[in-house]
Amino acid sequence: MLNSINQPRIRESIDTRQKALAVNLDPRYYGTFAEIGAGQEVVRWFFRVGGGAGTIAKSMSAYDMAVSDAIYGKASRYVCRERLEAMLDYEHKLNLDRLRDVRGDTTAFFAFADTVSARNFRGTNECHGWMGIKFQTHPRDQDSQIILHVRMLDVEAALQQEALGIVGVNLVHGAFALHHEPEELIASLLDGLSTSRIEIDMIEFSGIAFRNVDSRLMSLKLVELGLSGAAMFASDGTVLQPSEFFYKKPILVERGSFRPVCKVNMDMLRCANDAFSEVPGNAGKQIVQVMELTMSNLRTDGKIDLRDFLARADVLSACGMPVLISDYFEYYRLADYLSRYTNQNIAITMGAGSLVQLFDEKYYAELEGGILEAFGRLFKNGLRIYCYPLLDRESGELVTVDNLAIDPKLQQLYGYLQDRGVINGLCGIDESCLEIFSRDVLQRIKEGDRRWETMVPDAVAEIIKTKRYFGYRPQEDGANPMVPQGIGLGSSASSSAMLTS
């Protein structure tokens, strides 16, 4: 049964030395440490605590790229997932080929690897790395694997190396001691550290020990625990690494609750993509489209309902969309995050109601410069906002960027941003979508009003019915498939075009 992700078992933290020694003193595990860059920081722990001869079959560093290429084959970049996986595959296979016949009945083999770029002498490089372990949980077992991507936040190379060593020990210990509790394993990765030193923005579990692990839930766990401000997965559930997915591409983001995805959500994205494609510099380039779920949107009474999260993930998947889970409630923080990974244009599309909220000064009370500071950070790299109109049900008026009810004292600021072309209305909308309001759809699903099926993409309707998401119950024979007119109709504030933060 799926429970709240906010109810972990209380876990006692173990320090780095104890973890390394516990691994060394366990006679089951034996393997290789292969590290590129940042020195032999992980294996050094296992050497210095004692008992390493029972754990370490080999330790190596192919520090020169030509040497690394000669051993593991060429890769597109020195620090990348491709290189890490080649290292893990090569070293683990070598151990099995050399040692399986000799001690395979009593030994679970493993290969740990990392390829890391720590701070260089000039301090001009991206400080990050890939780290992973391929291992057997018991002798003669099929392989399991954990891969993660880290960002090192310390300003000195020595401190980055120290932090990397601790994370590596935590990963090795977690693989052996906590593989049956992957959420606990994730929580243990920053034992002895803090999120001010290390960020883990991607983790992937695979293999026999993790055959029942849903990678989307693990991505959610990273953000929920604060190990990363955001995490991503593809429409097929595959974990994505943001720096590789966004690398040098224009980015278009739509934020929403997606309970469920409605036709208006897809029309908003289509119109925004058409407009964004016309922006100078985007011609001929692949625009990355992403649907974003914020942690504040996922939490109900401070907790996250995992079934509800998976329902949203599945309907987004049915639309073929990658998903970004973020803890960036403020749009300027989202903009900071995205600009970290690309030097291309960035755009956010939202409903008219959300644009009004963007100009609500209460959201920027903690900033010394208030709304001006927030907007300076939001628009500093030329970010664009595309606004989808909202149909006011009471007046029948179409609310657009040109008649939006902005606080009078901010009207000049709003007009300035319009004149600069960073706030734009959308054209070519499907007017039939203006009548679709997400909370209406959700209520119709719960009430058994089959008209909801015409308000969502066909693939979304199918998965909701198949998996009985959002309170859906199949109609009984002879039951009235419709509910009286007016049931479930909310105010215009609940429009799915009003994608709140």
Helices and strands as residue ranges (DSSP letters): H 16-24, E 29-36, H 41-48, G 52-54, E 56-60, H 65-72, H 81-103, E 108-117, E 128-135, E 144-152, H 157-177, H 182-188, E 198-207, G 208-210, H 215-224, E 230-233, E 239-240, H 242-245, E 251-255, H 263-277, E 288-294, H 295-298, E 299-300, E 303-304, H 306-318, E 323-326, H 331-339, E 346-351, H 352-358, G 361-364, H 370-379, E 384-388, E 390-391, E 398-399, G 408-410, H 411-420, E 423-425, G 431-435, H 438-447, G 450-455, H 458-467, G 469-471, G 492-494
